[in-house]
Structures are given as C-alpha cells and as structure tokens.
C-alpha cells in the first residue's frame, strides 16, 4: 500500500472516480489541510515527509521539498507543465516524474480562442458599459482573414490552429521542434520568431515555462508587433515581461492583450489591471469538467501503474530508469 499526497486543487472537484480508483487499488490518501489552494515550499516540505507518491498541481516542488520526501518514489504532475518541479533534484533522488499531456489541451485551445474574441471584439468593455448604465457605441476588430501567430505548435497550439481555421484565420507558427506533418496538413507555415511577430494580427503563446523562455516576449519583441496586433497568453506568466507589456499597451504600440496567466499568481496589485485594452482571467483555461476528469484519471492511473511495478506513461525524466 502506498501513501499518496494530493495537492492538485482541482482533483476530485468534478467526480470522485479518480479517488475511488486509487483507494480500490489499496492505496492510502494522506490528509492535506491546505486542499483547495496552492502550497508553498514549507507546506509541501512538511506534508511530503510520509508520502510515497504525490499528485501535484502548481505547488512548489523544489529541491528542498523533494529531499524531504524520504519515501517519495513518484511525482505525478496534474497537467502538462513541469516548471514548478525541480526535475534535476527528483532525478538525483531517483523519483519518477510524470505529467498528463493532452488531458486539457482542447480546453486551453478553446479558451485561447475565447480570449481572442473577448479582447478583439471588446466584450468586457461592452459589458462594463451596460452595467454602468451606459450604451456606448464602439467599433472592434474581426478575426476573419487575420493572421494568427502561434508560438509553440504542440497539442494546444494545434488545437487553436484548427479552431482558428473555422473563423477564417490564417495560421503561422514558430516552434523549435516543428511538426511538419501537422503544418502541411493544415496549411501552416513555420517562420522564425521575428517574422511571426511582424506579420501576425494575433499572437498566442503556447511555449513551456522553462528558464530559457523567461521574458520570451519583452520590449524588443513587442516593438516588432503591429500597432493593431493583440497578444494572447494561456501558457505561463513568465513568458512575458509585464512591465514592457504595460508600457506597450499604455502607449498603444499594440492594440491589446488577453492574459489567463501572470508572472505572480495571485498577482496582488498589478498595473495591467488599470488598462482598458487588457482582458485578464485567473488561470482558468484548463478548468473544464471534461479536462478535470481526464487529469484525475491520468494522474491516478500513472500512480497505480508505478506501484504495480509497471512503467507509467508520460515519464518526464526517463533517465531515472
């Protein structure tokens, strides 16, 4: 019997199928007094001491926290990004790290599409006008015949490209590891980052939150964008230099931005909140009932497979083997 700690905030919020599957396999779920919110490093360090496995959300799984898990054998990331997990420390400690790729890709792609519509068609501005007792006349930007630049053409970026095609958009993409077959089948041209920034009417970020990608979009990149262009981010807040974005939006050097992620979450007092040409939501893109159920099952199935002596799917650090 394995002792499993669950810190993923959404786990079990749609159904208890994943929980029951874990229990029926004979495993124990450790108590988590902080369930429903992110855990900091000290909280993870305390709770992980007795755990054989952890189903983790965006909690701080630092080297210190992982080292405290003396019995820890597997970390299952509830989602696809592993930037909050110290992979090097886990690997050194012979701890397997897995994730759940594809579980929420459709949900995030839909949300990126929704954000594009919201910011370009001024849905939030229009709504605020009505509830303030006004009935303001305003014009907005359509999506048909516009160029969508996708930075990171993985599963989410591909899903967005397919959806954007239905709106009559033409997609171009930048990706260090291009999927040429998908691009060819969907009439997508791969370009370098500079050309994508110059040519796109909408730019959607779907790159991983690695150290190399911190401030992938800064002043230099924003200066290349059209003054009529919109920036969309459903990936990681660290991809954007928020001060540079604030200045570009304030000075109308780009038309607008729609952000589901910020550099700090929760963000506190962020100057971006003062701008009318920004739509900001609290990291909701993956939170559909369908995606949550898939992440529940994929994370539990990986945990069960490992403790049955099998190699779980989607191992991030295969060198442990």
C-alpha positions as CSV (number, residue, x, y, z in Angstrom):
1,X,0.0,0.0,0.0
2,X,1.3,3.4,-1.0
3,X,0.7,6.6,0.8
4,X,-0.4,9.3,-1.7
5,X,-0.5,13.0,-1.1
6,X,-2.8,15.0,-3.3
7,X,-2.1,18.8,-3.6
8,X,-3.7,19.4,-7.0
9,X,-6.5,21.9,-6.3
10,X,-9.0,20.6,-8.9
11,X,-8.5,16.9,-8.1
12,X,-11.9,15.3,-7.2
13,X,-13.9,18.5,-7.7
14,X,-15.9,17.1,-10.6
15,X,-16.2,13.5,-9.5
16,X,-14.7,11.1,-7.0
17,X,-13.9,8.5,-9.7
18,X,-10.1,9.1,-9.5
19,X,-10.1,9.0,-5.7
20,X,-12.1,5.8,-5.6
21,X,-9.9,4.2,-8.2
22,X,-6.8,5.0,-6.1
23,X,-8.5,3.6,-2.9
24,X,-9.7,0.5,-4.6
25,X,-6.2,-0.3,-5.7
26,X,-5.3,-0.4,-2.0
27,X,-3.6,2.9,-1.6
28,X,-4.0,5.5,1.2
29,X,-4.7,9.2,0.6
30,X,-2.8,11.3,3.1
31,X,-4.6,14.3,4.7
32,X,-4.0,17.7,3.1
33,X,-5.2,20.6,5.4
34,X,-4.5,23.1,2.6
35,X,-6.6,21.4,-0.1
36,X,-8.2,23.9,-2.4
37,X,-5.2,26.3,-2.7
38,X,-1.5,26.3,-3.8
39,X,1.0,25.1,-1.2
40,X,4.3,27.0,-0.6
41,X,7.6,25.3,-0.2
42,X,7.4,24.9,3.6
43,X,3.9,23.4,3.4
44,X,5.0,20.9,0.8
45,X,8.1,20.0,2.7
46,X,6.0,19.2,5.8
47,X,3.3,17.2,4.1
48,X,5.6,15.2,1.8
49,X,7.6,13.5,4.6
50,X,5.3,10.5,4.8
51,X,4.4,10.3,1.1
52,X,5.3,7.5,-1.3
53,X,3.7,9.5,-4.2
54,X,2.3,12.9,-4.8
55,X,-0.3,14.2,-7.3
56,X,0.8,17.8,-7.6
57,X,-0.7,20.9,-9.1
58,X,1.3,24.1,-9.4
59,X,2.7,23.7,-5.9
60,X,6.4,24.5,-5.1
61,X,8.1,21.1,-5.6
62,X,11.6,22.5,-5.0
63,X,14.7,20.6,-4.3
64,X,14.2,21.1,-0.6
65,X,10.7,19.8,-0.7
66,X,11.6,16.8,-2.8
67,X,14.5,15.9,-0.5
68,X,12.1,15.9,2.5
69,X,10.2,13.1,0.9
70,X,12.4,10.3,2.1
71,X,10.0,7.6,0.9
72,X,9.0,9.5,-2.2
73,X,9.1,7.5,-5.4
74,X,6.8,9.2,-7.9
75,X,5.5,12.8,-8.6
76,X,2.6,13.0,-11.0
77,X,2.0,16.5,-12.3
78,X,-1.7,17.3,-12.6
79,X,-1.3,19.0,-16.0
80,X,1.4,19.2,-18.6
81,X,3.8,21.9,-17.4
82,X,6.6,20.7,-15.0
83,X,8.2,24.1,-14.4
84,X,7.2,24.0,-10.7
85,X,9.0,20.7,-10.2
86,X,12.8,20.6,-9.7
87,X,13.4,17.8,-12.2
88,X,17.1,17.6,-11.5
89,X,16.5,17.1,-7.8
90,X,13.9,14.5,-8.5
91,X,16.1,12.6,-10.9
92,X,19.0,12.7,-8.5
93,X,16.8,11.2,-5.8
94,X,15.5,8.5,-8.2
95,X,12.0,10.0,-8.1
96,X,9.9,9.4,-11.3
97,X,8.1,12.5,-12.6
98,X,5.1,12.1,-14.9
99,X,2.5,14.5,-16.3
100,X,-0.9,14.4,-18.1
101,X,-0.3,15.7,-21.6
102,X,-3.3,16.1,-23.8
103,X,-5.8,16.0,-20.9
104,X,-6.6,19.7,-21.1
105,X,-5.3,20.7,-24.5
106,X,-8.7,21.1,-26.1
107,X,-9.9,23.2,-23.1
108,X,-6.9,25.5,-23.3
109,X,-7.2,25.9,-27.1
110,X,-10.9,26.8,-26.7
111,X,-10.0,29.4,-24.0
112,X,-7.3,31.0,-26.1
113,X,-9.9,31.4,-28.9
114,X,-12.3,32.9,-26.4
115,X,-9.7,35.3,-25.2
116,X,-9.0,36.4,-28.7
117,X,-12.7,37.1,-29.3
118,X,-13.1,38.8,-25.9
119,X,-10.2,41.3,-26.4
120,X,-10.7,41.9,-30.1
121,X,-14.5,42.3,-30.0
122,X,-14.3,44.3,-26.8
123,X,-16.7,42.0,-24.9
124,X,-15.6,43.1,-21.5
125,X,-15.6,46.8,-22.3
126,X,-19.1,46.4,-23.8
127,X,-20.4,44.5,-20.8
128,X,-18.9,47.1,-18.4
129,X,-20.6,49.9,-20.4
130,X,-24.0,48.3,-20.0
131,X,-23.8,47.5,-16.2
132,X,-22.6,51.1,-15.7
133,X,-25.9,52.4,-17.2
134,X,-24.3,53.4,-20.5
135,X,-25.0,52.2,-24.0
136,X,-21.7,53.2,-25.7
137,X,-21.1,53.0,-29.4
138,X,-17.8,51.3,-30.2
139,X,-16.0,49.5,-33.0
140,X,-13.9,46.4,-32.7
141,X,-11.7,44.1,-34.7
142,X,-12.9,41.0,-36.5
143,X,-10.9,37.7,-36.8
144,X,-11.8,36.7,-40.4
145,X,-8.8,36.9,-42.8
146,X,-6.4,37.8,-40.0
147,X,-3.1,36.1,-39.4
148,X,-2.7,34.1,-36.2
149,X,0.9,33.6,-35.0
150,X,1.2,30.6,-32.7
151,X,4.3,30.4,-30.6
152,X,4.6,26.7,-29.7
153,X,2.7,24.3,-32.0
154,X,2.2,21.5,-29.6
155,X,-1.1,19.9,-28.8
156,X,-2.7,23.2,-27.6
157,X,-1.3,25.2,-30.4
158,X,-2.5,22.7,-32.9
159,X,-6.0,22.7,-31.3
160,X,-6.0,26.5,-31.6
161,X,-5.0,26.4,-35.2
162,X,-7.8,24.1,-36.1
163,X,-10.4,26.3,-34.3
164,X,-9.0,29.5,-35.8
165,X,-9.5,28.0,-39.3
166,X,-13.2,28.0,-38.6
167,X,-13.0,31.7,-38.1
168,X,-11.3,32.2,-41.5
169,X,-7.9,32.9,-40.0
170,X,-4.5,32.0,-41.5
171,X,-2.1,30.5,-39.0
172,X,1.7,30.8,-39.0
173,X,3.9,29.2,-36.3
174,X,7.2,29.3,-34.5
175,X,8.4,26.2,-32.8
176,X,12.0,24.9,-32.2
177,X,10.7,21.4,-32.8
178,X,8.3,21.8,-35.7
179,X,5.6,19.2,-36.5
180,X,6.0,19.4,-40.3
181,X,3.2,16.8,-41.0
182,X,0.6,18.7,-39.0
183,X,1.7,22.0,-40.5
184,X,1.5,20.6,-44.1
185,X,-2.0,19.1,-43.4
186,X,-3.3,22.4,-42.1
187,X,-1.6,24.9,-44.4
188,X,0.5,26.4,-41.6
189,X,3.9,28.0,-42.4
190,X,6.7,27.8,-39.9
191,X,8.6,31.1,-39.6
192,X,11.2,32.5,-37.2
193,X,10.1,34.4,-34.2
194,X,10.9,37.8,-35.6
195,X,8.8,37.2,-38.7
196,X,5.9,35.8,-36.7
197,X,5.9,39.0,-34.5
198,X,6.0,41.3,-37.5
199,X,3.4,39.5,-39.6
200,X,0.7,38.4,-37.1
201,X,-2.5,40.2,-36.2
202,X,-3.0,37.9,-33.2
203,X,-0.1,36.2,-31.3
204,X,-0.9,33.3,-29.0
205,X,1.7,31.9,-26.6
206,X,1.9,28.1,-26.0
207,X,5.5,27.7,-25.1
208,X,6.7,25.9,-21.9
209,X,7.6,27.9,-18.8
210,X,11.3,27.0,-18.9
211,X,14.2,29.2,-17.7
212,X,15.2,29.7,-21.3
213,X,11.7,31.1,-22.1
214,X,11.5,33.7,-19.3
215,X,10.6,37.0,-20.9
216,X,10.3,35.4,-24.3
217,X,8.2,38.4,-25.1
218,X,9.9,41.6,-23.9
219,X,10.3,45.2,-25.2
220,X,12.3,44.1,-28.3
221,X,9.7,41.6,-29.3
222,X,6.7,43.9,-28.6
223,X,8.3,46.6,-30.7
224,X,8.2,44.2,-33.7
225,X,4.4,43.7,-33.4
226,X,1.9,45.7,-35.4
227,X,0.2,48.5,-33.7
228,X,-3.1,46.7,-34.5
229,X,-2.0,43.4,-33.1
230,X,-3.2,41.5,-30.0
231,X,-1.2,39.3,-27.6
232,X,-2.8,36.2,-26.0
233,X,-1.2,34.1,-23.2
234,X,-2.7,31.0,-21.8
235,X,0.6,29.3,-21.1
236,X,2.8,30.7,-18.4
237,X,3.1,34.3,-17.0
238,X,6.8,34.1,-17.0
239,X,6.9,34.2,-20.8
240,X,6.0,38.0,-20.8
241,X,7.9,40.9,-19.4
242,X,4.9,42.5,-17.8
243,X,6.4,46.0,-17.4
244,X,7.3,46.1,-21.1
245,X,3.8,44.9,-21.9
246,X,2.2,47.6,-19.7
247,X,4.3,50.3,-21.5
248,X,3.4,48.9,-25.0
249,X,-0.3,48.8,-24.1
250,X,-0.3,52.2,-22.4
251,X,1.4,53.8,-25.4
252,X,-0.9,52.0,-27.8
253,X,2.1,50.4,-29.6
254,X,0.0,47.2,-29.7
255,X,-3.8,47.1,-29.7
256,X,-4.5,44.8,-26.7
257,X,-3.7,41.7,-24.7
258,X,-5.7,38.9,-23.1
259,X,-4.0,37.0,-20.3
260,X,-5.1,34.0,-18.4
261,X,-1.7,33.8,-16.6
262,X,0.5,36.3,-14.8
263,X,4.1,36.4,-13.6
264,X,2.9,36.2,-10.0
265,X,-0.3,34.3,-9.1
266,X,-2.2,35.5,-7.3
267,X,-0.9,38.8,-8.7
268,X,-1.6,41.4,-6.0
269,X,-1.7,45.0,-7.3
270,X,-0.7,44.8,-11.0
271,X,-0.6,47.9,-13.2
272,X,-2.1,45.9,-16.1
273,X,-5.4,46.0,-14.2
274,X,-5.7,49.7,-14.8
275,X,-5.7,49.3,-18.6
276,X,-8.9,49.0,-20.6
277,X,-7.3,47.2,-23.6
278,X,-6.4,44.1,-21.4
279,X,-8.6,41.1,-20.5
280,X,-7.3,39.2,-17.5
281,X,-8.6,36.0,-16.1
282,X,-7.4,33.9,-13.1
283,X,-5.7,30.9,-14.8
284,X,-9.0,29.3,-15.9
285,X,-8.1,27.9,-19.3
286,X,-7.8,24.2,-18.3
287,X,-10.7,24.2,-15.9
288,X,-13.4,22.4,-17.8
289,X,-15.2,19.4,-16.2
290,X,-14.0,17.3,-19.1
291,X,-10.4,18.2,-18.6
292,X,-10.5,17.8,-14.8
293,X,-11.9,14.3,-15.1
294,X,-9.2,13.3,-17.6
295,X,-6.4,14.7,-15.4
296,X,-7.9,12.9,-12.4
297,X,-7.8,9.6,-14.1
298,X,-4.5,10.0,-15.9
299,X,-2.7,11.0,-12.7
300,X,-4.2,8.2,-10.7
301,X,-3.5,5.6,-13.4
302,X,0.1,6.7,-13.5
303,X,0.3,6.3,-9.7
304,X,-1.3,2.9,-9.7
305,X,0.9,1.6,-12.6
306,X,4.0,2.6,-10.8
307,X,3.2,0.8,-7.6
308,X,2.2,-2.3,-9.5
309,X,5.7,-2.4,-10.8
310,X,4.9,-1.1,-14.2
311,X,6.4,1.8,-16.1
312,X,3.8,4.6,-16.0
313,X,3.1,6.6,-19.2
314,X,4.4,10.1,-19.9
315,X,7.6,9.9,-17.8
316,X,9.3,13.3,-17.9
317,X,12.7,12.1,-16.6
318,X,13.2,8.6,-18.1
319,X,16.9,8.7,-17.2
320,X,15.8,7.6,-13.7
321,X,15.3,4.1,-15.3
